[in-house]
Amino acid sequence: MTAHFDPSLVYFVGAGPGDPELITLKGHRLLGQADVVIYAGSLINPALLDYCKAGASCHDSAELSLGQIIDLMASGVAAGKLVVRLQTGDLSLYGSIREQGEELAKLGIGFRSVPGVSSFLGAASELGIEYTVPEVSQSLVITRVAGRTPVPERESLRAFAAHQTSMAIFLSVKEIREVTEQLIQGGYPANTPIAVVYKATWPDCQILRGTLADIAVQVREAGIRKTALILVGAFLGDEYHYSKLYDAGFSHEYRHA
C-alpha cells in the first residue's frame, strides 16, 4: 500500500552515506512521490535522484542560502506540493535541520524527519569493524575539530582523548596533522591505530590505515582533503575478546549455562 504523506509538511530525509541502496524504504517512497526535492548536491550521490518521479522539481542547495532554501520549501507547501529536503547521512549529525525547522515554524510550516544511515556506520561497514569491542572499548565519541564552526573547549579532541575510547571524527581530514597532535597531547599513545575512510560506501571509497604517528603523511600523499571520516582507537587494533552473550558458559534470561 502506498504511504500517505502530508503535503502541508516538509519532509527531511537522510540520504545515507553514498550507496543509493542505503536510503531507507520510507526515504525511497518519499523521493518517489515528492513534487519538490531540495538536495545537498555537494554531498549526496546524484544517483539518488533517479528515485524521483518524472516531472519532480529538483533543486541543488549547494549554492543556496538558508533563506532561499526556506523560500523553495514554503512556495512548494503553499502550492500543495510534497516537499522533500534530502540531506547526506543521518539528519541528527551535523545536519543543520534545527535552523531550517525554526525558520519553517515562523511561517507556520511543520516538518517530519526520516533518519538515514550515517557515514560513521558506513565507514565501519567498509572496514568490517565494530566500535564497541568487549573489554577494549564500550563507548564511541562522535566529534569534529574546531574550524570555522567553533567547538566548546570541554569538547576539544584533547579533552576527549583522555578517555582513550573509540572516536569517529567528522569534517576534519583537512586538518589531519592538527587532529593527530591533539589526540597524542590528550593521552592517546602515538602508536594508537587510526583509519581514514574517504567516501564510505561510494564506488571510489578509499581506506588508509596507520597510527597517529604516520597517518598524516599517508593522507597528504593520497590527496584526501574532504569527504572523509577519521576513526581512531584500540578497537582498530588486534586486541579483542568474545562477547558474553553467546558464551556457552554464561547464563542469561534465555539460556542457562
KEMIGU-105215 format. One line per 10 residues: number of its first residue (from 1); for each residue z, y, x of N, C-alpha, C. Coordinates in nm, 2 decimals, decimal comma, always signed. Each point is the difference from the previous one (the first is absolute). Layout:
BEGIN
NUM) Z/Y/X/Z/Y/X/Z/Y/X ~ ...
***
This chain:
BEGIN
1) +0,00/-0,12/+0,08/+0,00/+0,12/-0,08/+0,00/+0,12/+0,09 ~ -0,08/+0,10/-0,04/-0,01/+0,12/+0,08/+0,12/+0,09/-0,02 ~ +0,07/+0,04/+0,11/+0,12/+0,08/+0,00/-0,04/+0,14/-0,06 ~ +0,09/+0,06/-0,08/-0,02/+0,13/-0,05/+0,08/+0,10/+0,09 ~ -0,07/+0,10/+0,05/+0,06/+0,10/+0,08/-0,01/+0,14/-0,08 ~ +0,10/+0,08/+0,02/+0,02/+0,12/-0,08/-0,08/+0,12/+0,07 ~ -0,10/+0,05/-0,06/-0,08/+0,11/+0,07/+0,08/+0,13/+0,00 ~ +0,11/+0,01/-0,06/+0,08/+0,12/+0,01/+0,09/+0,01/+0,12 ~ -0,01/-0,12/+0,08/+0,08/-0,01/+0,12/-0,10/+0,00/+0,12 ~ +0,05/+0,03/+0,12/-0,07/-0,03/+0,12/+0,06/-0,12/+0,07
11) -0,09/-0,09/+0,04/+0,05/-0,13/+0,07/-0,02/+0,01/+0,15 ~ +0,11/-0,01/+0,07/-0,01/-0,01/+0,14/+0,00/-0,14/+0,04 ~ -0,10/-0,04/+0,08/-0,02/-0,14/+0,04/+0,00/-0,01/+0,15 ~ +0,08/-0,10/+0,05/+0,01/-0,03/+0,14/-0,12/-0,09/+0,03 ~ -0,09/+0,05/+0,10/-0,12/-0,07/+0,03/+0,01/-0,12/+0,09 ~ +0,12/-0,02/+0,06/+0,02/-0,10/+0,10/-0,04/+0,04/+0,14 ~ +0,02/-0,08/+0,10/-0,02/+0,04/+0,14/-0,15/+0,00/+0,04 ~ -0,09/-0,05/-0,07/-0,14/+0,01/+0,05/-0,09/-0,11/-0,07 ~ +0,04/-0,12/+0,01/-0,07/-0,11/-0,06/-0,01/+0,03/-0,15 ~ -0,12/+0,01/-0,06/-0,01/+0,04/-0,14/+0,05/-0,11/-0,10
21) +0,02/-0,12/+0,05/+0,06/-0,10/-0,08/+0,15/+0,00/-0,01 ~ +0,06/+0,10/+0,08/+0,15/+0,01/+0,00/+0,05/+0,10/-0,10 ~ -0,09/+0,06/-0,08/+0,05/+0,08/-0,11/+0,05/-0,09/-0,11 ~ +0,10/+0,05/-0,08/+0,06/-0,08/-0,10/-0,10/-0,02/-0,12 ~ +0,02/-0,10/-0,08/-0,08/-0,02/-0,12/+0,00/+0,12/-0,09 ~ +0,12/+0,06/-0,01/+0,01/+0,12/-0,09/-0,07/+0,11/+0,06 ~ +0,01/+0,02/+0,13/-0,08/+0,11/+0,06/-0,15/-0,02/-0,02 ~ -0,04/-0,13/+0,02/-0,14/-0,03/-0,02/-0,05/+0,03/-0,14 ~ +0,08/-0,03/-0,10/-0,04/+0,03/-0,14/-0,01/+0,15/-0,03 ~ +0,10/+0,07/+0,06/+0,00/+0,14/-0,02/-0,13/+0,07/+0,06
31) -0,04/-0,05/+0,12/-0,12/+0,05/+0,06/-0,12/-0,03/-0,08 ~ +0,00/-0,12/-0,06/-0,11/-0,04/-0,08/-0,02/+0,07/-0,13 ~ +0,11/+0,07/-0,05/+0,00/+0,07/-0,13/+0,00/+0,15/+0,02 ~ +0,03/+0,05/+0,12/+0,02/+0,14/+0,03/-0,13/+0,08/-0,02 ~ +0,02/+0,12/-0,06/-0,11/+0,09/-0,01/-0,01/+0,10/+0,11 ~ +0,12/+0,03/+0,06/+0,01/+0,09/+0,11/+0,09/-0,07/+0,11 ~ -0,05/-0,01/+0,12/+0,07/-0,06/+0,11/+0,01/+0,10/+0,12 ~ +0,12/+0,04/+0,04/+0,02/+0,09/+0,11/+0,06/-0,09/+0,11 ~ -0,08/-0,02/+0,11/+0,04/-0,09/+0,10/+0,02/+0,07/+0,14 ~ +0,09/-0,06/+0,08/+0,03/+0,05/+0,13/-0,11/-0,05/+0,10
41) -0,11/+0,07/+0,00/-0,12/-0,05/+0,07/+0,02/-0,02/+0,15 ~ +0,09/+0,07/+0,06/+0,02/-0,02/+0,15/+0,08/-0,12/+0,03 ~ +0,05/-0,07/-0,10/+0,09/-0,11/+0,03/-0,04/-0,13/-0,07 ~ -0,04/+0,00/-0,13/-0,03/-0,12/-0,07/-0,13/-0,06/+0,04 ~ -0,02/-0,13/-0,03/-0,12/-0,07/+0,02/-0,10/+0,04/-0,11 ~ -0,11/+0,06/+0,03/-0,09/+0,04/-0,11/-0,06/-0,12/-0,08 ~ +0,02/-0,12/+0,05/-0,04/-0,11/-0,08/+0,08/-0,01/-0,13 ~ +0,12/+0,06/-0,01/+0,08/+0,00/-0,12/-0,07/+0,07/-0,11 ~ -0,09/+0,09/+0,03/-0,07/+0,08/-0,10/-0,10/-0,09/-0,08 ~ -0,04/-0,11/+0,06/-0,09/-0,09/-0,06/+0,06/-0,06/-0,13
51) +0,13/+0,01/-0,01/+0,07/-0,05/-0,12/-0,01/+0,10/-0,12 ~ -0,04/+0,12/+0,03/-0,01/+0,10/-0,11/-0,12/-0,03/-0,09 ~ +0,01/+0,04/-0,12/-0,11/-0,02/-0,10/-0,11/+0,10/+0,03 ~ -0,12/-0,04/-0,04/-0,11/+0,09/+0,01/+0,03/+0,13/-0,08 ~ -0,03/+0,11/+0,07/+0,02/+0,13/-0,07/+0,13/+0,06/+0,03 ~ +0,09/-0,07/+0,07/+0,13/+0,06/+0,03/-0,02/+0,12/+0,10 ~ +0,08/+0,10/-0,02/-0,01/+0,12/+0,09/+0,10/-0,02/+0,11 ~ -0,05/-0,02/+0,12/+0,09/-0,03/+0,12/+0,01/+0,13/+0,09 ~ +0,12/+0,03/+0,04/+0,02/+0,12/+0,08/+0,08/-0,03/+0,12 ~ -0,06/+0,03/+0,12/+0,07/-0,02/+0,13/+0,10/+0,12/+0,02
61) +0,13/-0,03/+0,01/+0,10/+0,10/+0,01/+0,02/+0,05/+0,15 ~ -0,07/-0,06/+0,09/+0,03/+0,03/+0,14/-0,01/+0,15/+0,03 ~ -0,09/+0,07/-0,06/-0,01/+0,14/+0,03/+0,05/+0,09/-0,11 ~ +0,08/-0,06/-0,10/+0,05/+0,08/-0,11/+0,14/+0,04/+0,02 ~ +0,04/+0,11/-0,05/+0,14/+0,04/+0,00/+0,08/-0,06/-0,12 ~ +0,13/+0,01/+0,00/+0,08/-0,05/-0,11/-0,05/+0,06/-0,13 ~ -0,02/+0,13/+0,00/-0,04/+0,07/-0,12/-0,13/-0,05/-0,06 ~ -0,10/-0,03/+0,09/-0,13/-0,05/-0,04/+0,02/-0,14/-0,06 ~ +0,08/-0,08/+0,06/+0,03/-0,14/-0,05/+0,06/+0,01/-0,14 ~ +0,10/+0,08/-0,01/+0,06/+0,01/-0,13/-0,10/+0,06/-0,11
71) -0,08/+0,09/+0,04/-0,10/+0,05/-0,10/-0,10/-0,11/-0,04 ~ -0,04/-0,09/+0,09/-0,08/-0,11/-0,04/+0,07/-0,10/-0,10 ~ +0,13/-0,02/+0,03/+0,07/-0,09/-0,09/+0,02/+0,06/-0,13 ~ +0,04/+0,13/-0,01/+0,03/+0,07/-0,12/-0,13/+0,01/-0,09 ~ -0,11/+0,03/+0,06/-0,12/+0,02/-0,08/-0,05/-0,14/-0,05 ~ +0,03/-0,11/+0,08/-0,04/-0,13/-0,05/+0,09/-0,04/-0,12 ~ +0,13/+0,02/+0,01/+0,09/-0,03/-0,11/-0,03/+0,08/-0,12 ~ -0,03/+0,13/+0,01/-0,03/+0,09/-0,11/-0,13/-0,05/-0,07 ~ -0,09/-0,06/+0,07/-0,12/-0,05/-0,06/+0,01/-0,14/-0,06 ~ +0,13/-0,05/+0,01/+0,02/-0,14/-0,06/-0,05/-0,11/+0,09
81) -0,02/+0,03/+0,13/-0,05/-0,10/+0,10/+0,12/-0,07/+0,07 ~ -0,02/-0,12/+0,04/+0,10/-0,08/+0,07/-0,02/+0,04/+0,15 ~ +0,11/+0,05/+0,05/+0,00/+0,06/+0,14/+0,09/-0,09/+0,09 ~ -0,06/-0,04/+0,12/+0,07/-0,08/+0,10/+0,00/+0,07/+0,13 ~ +0,12/+0,01/+0,06/+0,01/+0,05/+0,13/+0,02/-0,12/+0,09 ~ -0,09/-0,03/+0,09/-0,01/-0,11/+0,09/+0,05/+0,04/+0,14 ~ +0,11/-0,06/+0,04/+0,06/+0,04/+0,13/+0,02/-0,13/+0,08 ~ +0,00/+0,02/+0,13/+0,01/-0,11/+0,10/+0,13/-0,08/-0,01 ~ +0,00/-0,12/+0,03/+0,12/-0,08/+0,02/+0,08/-0,01/-0,13 ~ +0,13/+0,03/+0,01/+0,09/+0,01/-0,11/+0,04/+0,14/-0,02
91) +0,02/+0,05/-0,12/+0,02/+0,14/-0,03/+0,14/+0,04/+0,05 ~ +0,09/-0,09/+0,01/+0,14/+0,04/+0,03/+0,03/+0,03/+0,15 ~ -0,10/-0,02/+0,08/+0,01/+0,03/+0,15/-0,10/+0,11/+0,04 ~ +0,05/+0,11/+0,03/-0,08/+0,11/+0,04/-0,12/+0,03/-0,09 ~ +0,03/-0,02/-0,13/-0,10/+0,01/-0,11/-0,02/+0,14/-0,06 ~ +0,10/+0,09/+0,02/-0,01/+0,14/-0,05/-0,02/+0,00/-0,15 ~ +0,05/-0,10/-0,07/-0,02/+0,00/-0,15/+0,10/+0,09/-0,07 ~ +0,11/+0,03/+0,06/+0,10/+0,08/-0,07/-0,06/+0,14/-0,02 ~ -0,06/+0,06/+0,10/-0,05/+0,13/-0,02/-0,11/+0,01/-0,10 ~ -0,08/-0,11/-0,01/-0,10/+0,00/-0,10/+0,06/-0,02/-0,14
101) +0,10/-0,08/-0,01/+0,07/-0,02/-0,13/+0,07/+0,13/-0,04 ~ +0,06/+0,07/+0,09/+0,06/+0,13/-0,04/-0,10/+0,10/-0,05 ~ -0,11/+0,01/+0,06/-0,11/+0,09/-0,05/-0,05/-0,04/-0,13 ~ -0,02/-0,13/-0,02/-0,05/-0,05/-0,13/+0,10/+0,03/-0,11 ~ +0,13/-0,02/+0,03/+0,11/+0,03/-0,10/+0,00/+0,14/-0,04 ~ -0,04/+0,09/+0,09/-0,01/+0,15/-0,04/-0,10/+0,02/-0,11 ~ -0,10/-0,10/-0,01/-0,11/+0,01/-0,09/+0,03/-0,09/-0,12 ~ +0,11/-0,06/+0,00/+0,04/-0,09/-0,11/-0,08/-0,13/+0,00 ~ -0,04/-0,04/+0,12/-0,07/-0,13/+0,02/+0,09/-0,10/+0,07 ~ +0,01/-0,12/-0,05/+0,08/-0,11/+0,06/-0,09/-0,08/+0,09
111) +0,07/-0,09/+0,07/-0,08/-0,10/+0,09/+0,07/-0,13/+0,00 ~ -0,07/-0,10/+0,04/+0,05/-0,13/+0,03/-0,05/-0,05/+0,13 ~ +0,09/-0,08/+0,07/-0,04/-0,05/+0,13/-0,02/-0,15/+0,00 ~ -0,11/-0,04/+0,07/-0,03/-0,14/+0,02/+0,02/-0,03/+0,15 ~ +0,09/-0,08/+0,04/+0,03/-0,02/+0,14/-0,12/-0,07/+0,07 ~ +0,00/+0,01/+0,13/-0,10/-0,07/+0,08/+0,06/-0,07/+0,12 ~ -0,08/-0,07/+0,08/+0,04/-0,07/+0,12/+0,00/+0,10/+0,11 ~ +0,12/+0,02/+0,06/+0,01/+0,10/+0,11/-0,06/-0,06/+0,13 ~ -0,04/+0,09/+0,09/-0,06/-0,04/+0,13/+0,10/-0,07/+0,09 ~ +0,13/+0,03/-0,02/+0,10/-0,08/+0,08/+0,01/-0,14/-0,04
121) -0,04/-0,03/-0,13/-0,01/-0,14/-0,04/-0,13/-0,06/+0,05 ~ -0,11/+0,08/-0,01/-0,13/-0,05/+0,05/+0,00/-0,03/+0,15 ~ +0,08/+0,09/+0,08/+0,01/-0,02/+0,14/+0,07/-0,13/+0,03 ~ +0,11/-0,03/-0,07/+0,07/-0,12/+0,02/-0,08/-0,12/-0,03 ~ -0,09/+0,01/-0,10/-0,09/-0,12/-0,03/-0,10/-0,02/+0,11 ~ -0,05/+0,11/+0,06/-0,09/-0,01/+0,11/+0,06/-0,07/+0,12 ~ +0,13/+0,03/+0,02/+0,07/-0,06/+0,12/+0,06/-0,14/-0,04 ~ +0,01/-0,03/-0,13/+0,06/-0,13/-0,03/+0,15/+0,00/+0,03 ~ +0,07/+0,11/-0,03/+0,14/+0,02/+0,04/+0,08/+0,04/-0,12 ~ +0,13/-0,01/+0,01/+0,09/+0,05/-0,10/+0,10/+0,09/+0,07
131) +0,03/+0,11/-0,07/+0,09/+0,10/+0,06/+0,15/-0,04/+0,01 ~ +0,03/-0,10/-0,09/+0,14/-0,04/-0,01/+0,01/-0,15/+0,05 ~ +0,04/-0,01/+0,12/+0,02/-0,13/+0,07/+0,14/-0,04/+0,00 ~ +0,04/-0,12/-0,05/+0,14/-0,03/+0,00/+0,07/+0,01/+0,14 ~ +0,11/+0,07/+0,00/+0,08/+0,02/+0,12/-0,06/+0,09/+0,11 ~ -0,12/+0,05/-0,03/-0,06/+0,10/+0,09/-0,01/+0,14/-0,06 ~ -0,05/+0,01/-0,12/+0,00/+0,12/-0,07/-0,01/-0,02/-0,15 ~ +0,09/+0,07/-0,07/+0,00/-0,01/-0,15/-0,02/+0,13/-0,07 ~ -0,05/+0,10/+0,07/-0,03/+0,13/-0,05/-0,13/+0,05/+0,05 ~ -0,06/+0,09/-0,08/-0,12/+0,07/+0,04/+0,01/+0,15/-0,02
141) -0,03/+0,07/+0,11/+0,00/+0,15/-0,01/-0,15/+0,04/-0,02 ~ -0,03/+0,08/-0,10/-0,14/+0,05/-0,02/+0,02/+0,15/+0,03 ~ -0,08/+0,05/+0,09/+0,02/+0,14/+0,04/-0,13/+0,06/+0,07 ~ +0,01/+0,12/+0,05/-0,11/+0,06/+0,07/+0,06/+0,10/+0,10 ~ -0,08/+0,03/+0,10/+0,04/+0,10/+0,10/-0,02/+0,14/-0,06 ~ +0,08/+0,10/+0,05/-0,01/+0,13/-0,05/-0,13/+0,06/+0,05 ~ -0,07/+0,07/-0,09/-0,13/+0,07/+0,04/+0,00/+0,13/-0,07 ~ -0,12/+0,02/-0,07/-0,01/+0,12/-0,08/+0,10/-0,01/-0,12 ~ +0,03/-0,12/-0,04/+0,10/-0,02/-0,10/+0,13/-0,04/+0,07 ~ +0,10/+0,08/-0,01/+0,12/-0,02/+0,08/+0,08/-0,12/-0,05
151) +0,08/-0,06/+0,08/+0,09/-0,11/-0,03/+0,14/+0,04/+0,03 ~ +0,10/-0,03/-0,10/+0,14/+0,04/+0,03/+0,05/-0,07/+0,13 ~ +0,08/+0,07/+0,07/+0,04/-0,05/+0,13/+0,08/-0,13/-0,01 ~ +0,07/-0,02/-0,11/+0,07/-0,12/-0,02/-0,09/-0,12/-0,02 ~ -0,13/+0,03/-0,03/-0,10/-0,11/-0,02/-0,10/+0,00/+0,12 ~ +0,03/+0,05/+0,11/-0,08/+0,00/+0,12/-0,02/-0,14/+0,04 ~ -0,11/-0,03/+0,07/-0,02/-0,13/+0,06/+0,11/-0,04/+0,09 ~ +0,05/+0,10/+0,08/+0,11/-0,02/+0,09/+0,13/-0,05/-0,07 ~ +0,02/+0,06/-0,12/+0,12/-0,04/-0,08/-0,01/-0,14/-0,06 ~ -0,12/-0,03/-0,05/-0,02/-0,13/-0,06/+0,00/-0,11/+0,11
161) -0,05/+0,03/+0,12/-0,01/-0,10/+0,10/+0,13/-0,05/+0,04 ~ +0,11/+0,07/-0,02/+0,13/-0,05/+0,03/+0,03/-0,13/-0,07 ~ -0,06/-0,03/-0,11/+0,03/-0,12/-0,08/-0,09/-0,12/+0,06 ~ -0,10/+0,03/+0,07/-0,09/-0,10/+0,06/-0,05/-0,11/-0,11 ~ -0,02/+0,05/-0,12/-0,05/-0,09/-0,10/-0,15/+0,02/-0,01 ~ -0,06/-0,07/-0,09/-0,15/+0,00/-0,02/-0,04/+0,14/-0,05 ~ -0,11/+0,05/+0,05/-0,05/+0,14/-0,04/-0,15/-0,01/-0,02 ~ -0,04/+0,07/-0,11/-0,14/+0,03/-0,03/-0,02/+0,15/+0,00 ~ -0,08/+0,05/+0,10/-0,01/+0,14/+0,02/-0,14/+0,05/-0,05 ~ +0,00/+0,08/-0,10/-0,13/+0,05/-0,05/-0,04/+0,13/+0,07
171) -0,12/+0,04/-0,02/-0,05/+0,13/+0,03/+0,04/+0,06/+0,14 ~ +0,00/-0,09/+0,10/+0,06/+0,04/+0,13/-0,08/-0,05/+0,12 ~ -0,11/-0,08/-0,02/-0,06/-0,06/+0,11/-0,06/+0,10/+0,10 ~ -0,03/+0,12/-0,05/-0,06/+0,10/+0,09/+0,11/+0,05/+0,10 ~ +0,13/-0,02/-0,04/+0,11/+0,04/+0,09/+0,07/-0,13/+0,06 ~ -0,08/-0,10/+0,03/+0,06/-0,13/+0,04/+0,09/+0,01/+0,12 ~ -0,04/+0,09/+0,10/+0,09/+0,01/+0,11/+0,14/+0,06/-0,03 ~ -0,01/+0,10/-0,09/+0,13/+0,06/-0,04/+0,08/-0,10/-0,08 ~ -0,07/-0,08/-0,09/+0,07/-0,11/-0,07/+0,07/-0,09/+0,09 ~ -0,07/-0,06/+0,10/+0,07/-0,09/+0,08/+0,11/+0,06/+0,08
181) -0,01/+0,12/+0,05/+0,10/+0,07/+0,07/+0,13/+0,01/-0,08 ~ -0,02/+0,05/-0,13/+0,11/+0,02/-0,08/+0,07/-0,14/-0,04 ~ -0,08/-0,10/-0,01/+0,06/-0,13/-0,04/+0,09/-0,06/+0,12 ~ -0,05/+0,02/+0,12/+0,07/-0,04/+0,12/+0,12/+0,08/+0,02 ~ -0,01/+0,13/-0,02/+0,12/+0,09/+0,02/+0,10/-0,03/-0,11 ~ -0,04/-0,05/-0,11/+0,09/-0,03/-0,11/+0,07/-0,13/+0,01 ~ -0,05/-0,09/+0,08/+0,07/-0,13/+0,02/-0,08/-0,12/+0,01 ~ -0,13/+0,00/-0,04/-0,08/-0,12/+0,02/-0,03/-0,02/+0,15 ~ +0,01/-0,13/+0,05/-0,04/-0,03/+0,14/-0,14/+0,03/+0,01 ~ -0,05/+0,03/+0,13/-0,14/+0,03/+0,02/-0,09/-0,12/-0,02
191) +0,06/-0,12/+0,01/-0,08/-0,12/-0,02/+0,00/-0,04/-0,15 ~ +0,04/+0,08/-0,09/+0,00/-0,03/-0,14/-0,15/-0,02/-0,05 ~ -0,03/-0,11/-0,07/-0,14/-0,02/-0,04/-0,04/+0,11/-0,11 ~ -0,12/+0,03/+0,00/-0,06/+0,10/-0,09/-0,14/-0,03/-0,03 ~ -0,05/+0,03/-0,12/-0,14/-0,02/-0,03/-0,05/+0,12/-0,07 ~ -0,13/+0,03/+0,02/-0,07/+0,11/-0,06/-0,11/-0,07/-0,08 ~ +0,00/+0,02/-0,13/-0,10/-0,05/-0,09/-0,09/+0,11/-0,06 ~ -0,12/+0,00/+0,05/-0,10/+0,10/-0,05/-0,07/-0,05/-0,12 ~ +0,00/+0,08/-0,11/-0,07/-0,03/-0,12/+0,02/-0,15/-0,05 ~ +0,13/-0,02/-0,03/+0,04/-0,14/-0,04/-0,08/-0,04/-0,13
201) -0,05/-0,12/+0,00/-0,07/-0,07/-0,10/-0,15/+0,05/-0,02 ~ -0,04/+0,10/+0,08/-0,14/+0,04/+0,00/-0,08/-0,09/+0,09 ~ -0,13/-0,01/-0,02/-0,08/-0,08/+0,08/+0,01/+0,03/+0,15 ~ +0,02/+0,13/+0,03/+0,01/+0,04/+0,14/+0,14/+0,02/+0,05 ~ +0,09/-0,08/-0,06/+0,14/+0,00/+0,04/+0,01/-0,03/+0,15 ~ +0,09/+0,07/+0,07/+0,02/-0,03/+0,14/+0,15/-0,01/+0,03 ~ +0,04/-0,09/+0,08/+0,14/-0,03/+0,03/+0,03/+0,01/+0,15 ~ +0,10/+0,08/+0,03/+0,04/+0,01/+0,14/+0,15/-0,05/+0,01 ~ +0,03/-0,08/+0,09/+0,14/-0,05/+0,02/+0,04/+0,04/+0,15 ~ +0,13/+0,03/+0,01/+0,05/+0,03/+0,13/+0,15/+0,02/-0,01
211) +0,05/+0,09/+0,09/+0,14/+0,03/+0,00/+0,01/+0,16/-0,01 ~ +0,12/+0,05/-0,02/+0,02/+0,14/+0,00/-0,05/+0,06/+0,14 ~ +0,01/-0,08/+0,10/-0,04/+0,06/+0,14/-0,15/+0,01/+0,01 ~ -0,08/-0,08/-0,07/-0,14/+0,00/+0,04/-0,10/+0,03/-0,12 ~ +0,05/+0,01/-0,13/-0,08/+0,01/-0,11/-0,08/+0,13/+0,00 ~ +0,06/+0,11/+0,05/-0,07/+0,13/-0,01/-0,13/+0,00/+0,08 ~ +0,00/-0,07/+0,11/-0,12/-0,01/+0,08/-0,11/-0,07/-0,08 ~ +0,04/-0,11/-0,06/-0,10/-0,08/-0,08/-0,06/+0,08/-0,11 ~ +0,09/+0,08/-0,07/-0,05/+0,08/-0,11/-0,10/+0,10/+0,05 ~ +0,04/+0,07/+0,11/-0,09/+0,10/+0,05/-0,14/-0,06/+0,04
221) +0,01/-0,12/+0,07/-0,13/-0,06/+0,04/-0,08/-0,05/-0,12 ~ +0,06/-0,03/-0,11/-0,07/-0,05/-0,12/-0,05/+0,12/-0,08 ~ +0,05/+0,12/+0,03/-0,05/+0,12/-0,07/+0,05/+0,01/-0,14 ~ +0,11/-0,06/-0,03/+0,06/+0,00/-0,14/+0,09/+0,13/-0,01 ~ -0,04/+0,08/-0,10/+0,07/+0,12/-0,02/+0,05/+0,03/-0,14 ~ -0,04/-0,09/-0,09/+0,05/+0,02/-0,14/-0,02/-0,14/-0,07 ~ +0,04/+0,00/-0,13/-0,02/-0,12/-0,09/+0,05/-0,12/+0,07 ~ +0,12/+0,01/+0,06/+0,06/-0,12/+0,06/+0,15/+0,00/-0,02 ~ +0,06/-0,11/-0,01/+0,14/-0,02/-0,02/+0,07/-0,06/+0,13 ~ +0,11/+0,06/+0,03/+0,08/-0,05/+0,12/+0,11/-0,09/-0,05
231) +0,01/-0,12/+0,05/+0,11/-0,09/-0,03/+0,08/-0,03/+0,12 ~ +0,13/+0,01/+0,00/+0,08/-0,03/+0,12/+0,13/-0,07/-0,04 ~ +0,04/-0,09/+0,09/+0,12/-0,07/-0,02/+0,00/-0,14/+0,05 ~ +0,12/-0,06/+0,00/+0,01/-0,14/+0,05/-0,07/-0,10/-0,09 ~ -0,03/+0,04/-0,12/-0,06/-0,09/-0,10/-0,14/-0,04/+0,05 ~ -0,06/+0,08/+0,09/-0,13/-0,03/+0,06/+0,01/-0,10/+0,12 ~ +0,12/-0,03/+0,04/+0,02/-0,08/+0,12/+0,01/-0,15/-0,02 ~ +0,04/-0,07/+0,09/+0,00/-0,14/+0,00/+0,13/-0,06/-0,07 ~ +0,10/+0,08/-0,01/+0,13/-0,06/-0,06/-0,02/-0,01/-0,15 ~ +0,04/-0,11/-0,06/+0,00/-0,02/-0,14/+0,10/-0,11/-0,04
241) +0,04/+0,00/-0,12/+0,09/-0,10/-0,05/-0,04/-0,04/-0,14 ~ +0,01/-0,13/-0,03/-0,04/-0,05/-0,13/+0,10/+0,06/-0,11 ~ -0,06/+0,02/-0,12/+0,09/+0,06/-0,10/+0,09/-0,11/-0,05 ~ +0,11/+0,04/-0,06/+0,10/-0,10/-0,06/-0,05/-0,05/-0,14 ~ -0,09/+0,07/-0,06/-0,04/-0,03/-0,14/-0,06/-0,14/-0,01 ~ -0,08/-0,04/+0,10/-0,06/-0,13/+0,00/+0,06/-0,10/+0,10 ~ +0,11/+0,03/+0,05/+0,07/-0,09/+0,10/+0,06/-0,11/-0,08 ~ -0,03/-0,12/+0,03/+0,05/-0,12/-0,08/+0,15/-0,01/+0,01 ~ +0,06/+0,06/+0,10/+0,15/+0,00/+0,01/+0,07/+0,12/-0,07 ~ -0,07/+0,08/-0,07/+0,05/+0,12/-0,06/+0,00/-0,01/-0,15
251) +0,12/+0,00/-0,06/+0,00/-0,01/-0,15/-0,01/+0,14/-0,07 ~ -0,07/+0,00/-0,11/+0,00/+0,12/-0,08/-0,01/-0,04/-0,15 ~ -0,02/+0,10/-0,09/+0,00/-0,02/-0,14/-0,09/-0,11/-0,05 ~ -0,12/-0,02/+0,07/-0,10/-0,09/-0,05/+0,00/-0,13/+0,08 ~ +0,07/-0,01/+0,11/-0,01/-0,12/+0,09/+0,13/-0,03/+0,07 ~ +0,05/-0,12/+0,00/+0,12/-0,04/+0,07/-0,04/-0,07/+0,13 ~ +0,07/+0,04/+0,11/-0,02/-0,06/+0,13/+0,04/-0,14/+0,00
***
